[in-house]
Amino acid sequence: MRTTSIAVLALAALSALAFTASAMDLAIQGPVNGTLHQGGSIYLGKLGPGESFYILASASTPNATGSYINIGWDTLQALNLPSGWSAQPSPLYENPMKLKITASPYAQNGIYNLTIRAVNVQNYSRLGNLTVHAYVNVTQNVFSLDVSPTSISTGVDQPSDLHITINNTGISGDPFLVNAYGLPAWNVSREAVSGPSSVSTLDYPVYVDEPGQYVFNLTVTSATSPLITQSRRITLDVQASVLNDYYATGHGVVLSPIIVEPAYGLMLLLSDAYNYLTRH
């Protein structure tokens, strides 16, 4: 009789533990959405070597009775990371929790399993800890690039804008650096910020002070990894004629005092009229 009572109590305790484990969850809010239970897994997306990203998760969770606790999870941690990877746990009592993970700059291409743990500090809410698995795909192919135009005709000392579109298909929001390589005496770097799974645009001006035809590379590179980079080949035809100089004022920022800008505007109108007459 006594043995039977003990067995019943043990089964009841195990059932309570199982119910508690199944009731608890971790609501992932970024970079993707999903609700995970103990031992669950989720695929987060693509990440470049050396890049950082954030896992956002709600601190709220149901307890054993099914009632939600607003700050049930006190912090979010990463465990047993791959070699060369690092993490910063979310600050205590933050909601949503934000766990930062940085890949090794030497991470090889492939799928990586990251162990994530939600912690109820000192088991204050009687939740214990919840451990799940997050998968990321490490690859250098985390963005697409569009640059236009790829052929420019302009005048000496007249800047022309390149219109750049960066489509970030990865889960990192690390910035990109834009540079032009191959133009004489032109070494201007611009920073472009494109959030995770988002598109950003910017104009990048180029110019030279000598006539001639110049072929250069417009390059976009991750600020955190030189391995994540793409280039487009651009042809810049710089002519010395006065008319072309006037016409070039319509393709970028005029590097001249503001007092003469009306004159440049008139010159642009005259050059457009000339081009119209010569083509009709």
C-alpha positions in Angstrom: 0.0 0.0 0.0 2.8 2.3 1.0 4.7 1.5 -2.2 1.6 2.1 -4.3 1.2 5.5 -2.7 4.8 6.5 -3.4 4.5 5.4 -7.0 1.3 7.4 -7.4 3.0 10.5 -5.9 6.0 10.0 -8.2 3.8 9.7 -11.3 1.9 12.8 -10.3 5.2 14.8 -9.8 6.5 13.6 -13.2 3.2 14.6 -14.9 3.4 18.0 -13.3 6.9 18.4 -14.6 5.9 17.3 -18.1 3.0 19.7 -18.1 5.2 22.5 -16.9 7.7 21.8 -19.6 5.1 21.6 -22.3 3.4 24.7 -21.1 6.5 26.9 -21.1 7.5 28.4 -24.5 9.9 30.9 -26.0 8.3 33.3 -28.5 11.0 34.2 -31.1 10.3 37.7 -32.6 13.4 38.2 -34.8 15.0 37.7 -37.2 12.0 35.4 -37.8 8.9 34.6 -35.8 8.1 31.3 -34.1 7.1 29.8 -30.8 9.3 27.1 -29.4 8.9 24.6 -26.6 11.7 22.7 -24.7 14.1 21.2 -27.2 12.5 22.9 -30.2 14.4 24.3 -33.2 14.0 27.1 -35.7 15.9 28.3 -38.8 16.9 31.9 -38.7 18.4 32.7 -42.1 21.7 33.6 -43.8 24.7 35.1 -42.1 28.1 36.2 -43.5 31.4 35.3 -41.8 32.2 37.9 -39.1 28.7 39.4 -39.1 26.6 39.9 -36.0 22.9 39.5 -35.6 20.3 39.6 -32.8 17.8 37.0 -31.6 14.7 38.8 -30.2 12.4 36.9 -28.0 9.5 37.7 -25.6 10.2 37.5 -21.9 6.6 36.4 -21.4 5.7 32.7 -21.0 2.9 30.6 -19.6 3.6 28.7 -16.3 2.4 25.3 -15.3 -1.2 26.5 -14.9 -1.3 28.1 -18.3 -1.2 31.7 -16.9 1.2 34.1 -18.6 4.0 35.6 -16.6 5.1 39.0 -18.1 8.8 38.6 -17.2 9.0 34.9 -16.9 12.3 34.7 -18.7 14.9 37.0 -17.2 17.7 36.7 -19.8 18.5 34.9 -23.1 21.9 33.2 -23.5 23.8 31.3 -26.1 25.6 28.1 -25.1 28.4 26.0 -26.6 29.0 28.3 -29.6 31.2 27.1 -32.5 34.9 28.0 -32.3 35.6 31.7 -32.9 32.0 32.8 -32.3 30.9 35.1 -29.5 27.7 36.2 -27.8 26.3 38.9 -25.5 23.4 37.7 -23.4 20.4 40.0 -23.2 20.3 42.4 -20.2 18.4 41.2 -17.2 14.6 41.7 -17.2 14.6 43.2 -20.8 11.4 42.6 -22.8 11.8 41.7 -25.6 15.1 40.0 -24.8 17.9 40.8 -27.4 20.7 38.3 -27.6 23.6 39.3 -29.8 25.7 36.7 -31.7 28.7 37.2 -33.8 30.0 34.6 -36.2 33.7 33.9 -36.5 35.4 35.9 -39.3 36.8 32.6 -40.5 33.5 30.6 -40.4 33.3 28.3 -43.3 30.1 28.0 -45.4 27.5 25.7 -44.0 24.6 25.2 -41.5 25.5 25.9 -37.8 23.5 24.8 -34.8 23.3 27.4 -32.0 22.0 26.4 -28.6 19.9 29.1 -27.0 18.7 29.1 -23.4 16.0 31.2 -21.7 16.7 31.6 -18.0 14.4 32.2 -15.0 17.0 33.5 -12.6 17.0 31.5 -9.3 13.9 29.8 -10.6 11.9 32.7 -9.0 8.8 32.0 -11.1 9.3 28.2 -10.9 10.0 27.9 -14.7 13.5 26.6 -14.6 15.3 27.1 -17.9 14.2 26.4 -21.5 16.7 25.3 -24.1 16.1 25.4 -27.9 18.2 25.3 -31.1 18.6 27.9 -33.7 20.1 27.2 -37.1 21.9 29.7 -39.4 23.4 29.3 -42.8 26.8 30.9 -43.1 27.5 32.2 -46.6 29.2 35.1 -48.3 26.1 35.5 -50.5 24.0 37.7 -48.2 23.2 40.7 -50.5 22.5 41.6 -54.1 23.8 44.8 -55.8 22.4 47.0 -58.5 24.3 50.0 -59.9 23.2 52.4 -62.6 24.2 53.7 -65.0 27.3 51.6 -65.9 28.4 54.0 -68.6 28.6 57.8 -68.0 29.6 60.7 -70.3 30.5 63.8 -68.5 32.8 66.8 -68.4 36.0 67.6 -66.5 35.5 68.3 -62.8 31.8 67.6 -63.1 30.6 64.9 -60.7 28.1 62.3 -61.8 26.0 60.2 -59.5 25.9 56.4 -59.5 22.6 55.1 -58.1 23.2 52.1 -55.9 20.6 49.6 -54.5 21.7 47.1 -51.9 19.3 44.3 -51.1 20.3 42.7 -47.8 19.0 39.1 -47.9 20.8 38.1 -44.6 19.9 38.5 -40.9 22.7 40.9 -40.0 22.3 44.7 -40.0 26.0 45.4 -40.2 26.7 48.3 -42.5 28.3 48.2 -46.0 31.1 50.4 -47.3 30.9 51.8 -50.9 34.2 52.6 -52.8 35.3 53.4 -56.3 38.6 51.7 -57.2 40.5 52.7 -60.3 39.8 56.5 -60.6 42.8 58.8 -60.2 42.9 60.9 -57.1 39.4 59.7 -56.0 39.3 57.8 -52.7 35.9 58.5 -51.1 34.2 55.9 -49.0 30.5 56.0 -48.2 28.7 54.0 -45.6 25.4 52.3 -46.4 23.1 50.8 -43.8 20.7 48.1 -44.9 18.8 46.3 -42.1 18.2 42.6 -42.1 16.1 41.5 -45.1 15.7 45.0 -46.4 16.6 47.2 -49.3 18.6 50.5 -49.1 19.5 53.0 -51.8 22.1 55.8 -52.1 23.8 58.0 -54.6 27.6 57.9 -54.9 29.2 60.8 -56.8 32.3 60.2 -59.0 34.4 62.7 -61.0 37.9 63.3 -62.4 39.8 66.4 -63.4 41.4 65.2 -66.6 39.7 64.2 -69.9 39.8 60.6 -71.0 38.0 57.3 -70.7 38.2 55.7 -67.3 37.2 52.1 -66.3 36.8 51.5 -62.6 35.1 49.2 -60.1 32.3 50.3 -57.9 32.7 48.0 -54.9 30.3 47.3 -52.0 31.9 45.5 -49.0 30.6 44.5 -45.6 32.1 46.7 -42.9 32.7 43.6 -40.8 34.1 41.2 -43.3 36.2 41.7 -46.5 34.9 38.3 -47.7 31.4 39.8 -48.2 31.9 42.0 -51.3 30.6 42.7 -54.8 31.8 44.9 -57.6 30.4 46.4 -60.8 32.5 47.7 -63.7 31.8 51.3 -64.6 33.0 53.3 -67.7 33.4 57.0 -67.2 34.0 59.0 -70.4 35.2 62.5 -69.5 35.3 65.1 -72.3 36.9 68.5 -72.3 34.3 70.4 -74.5 32.5 73.3 -72.8 29.1 72.0 -74.0 29.7 68.6 -72.3 30.8 70.4 -69.2 27.5 72.3 -69.2 25.5 69.1 -69.9 27.2 67.3 -67.0 25.7 69.6 -64.5 22.5 67.7 -64.9 24.0 64.4 -63.7 25.2 65.3 -60.2 26.2 67.8 -57.6 27.7 71.0 -59.0 31.0 71.8 -57.3 30.7 75.6 -57.6 29.7 78.5 -55.4 26.0 79.0 -55.0 26.1 82.4 -56.7 26.9 80.8 -60.1 24.3 78.0 -59.9 21.7 79.9 -61.9 24.3 80.3 -64.6 24.8 76.5 -64.5 21.1 75.9 -64.8 20.9 78.2 -67.9 23.8 76.3 -69.4 22.0 73.0 -68.8 18.9 74.3 -70.6 21.0 75.5 -73.5 22.8 72.1 -73.8 19.5 70.2 -73.7 18.1 72.5 -76.4 21.3 71.9 -78.5 20.9 68.1 -78.1 17.3 68.3 -79.1 18.0 70.3 -82.3 20.8 68.1 -83.4 18.7 65.0 -83.0 15.6 66.2 -84.8 
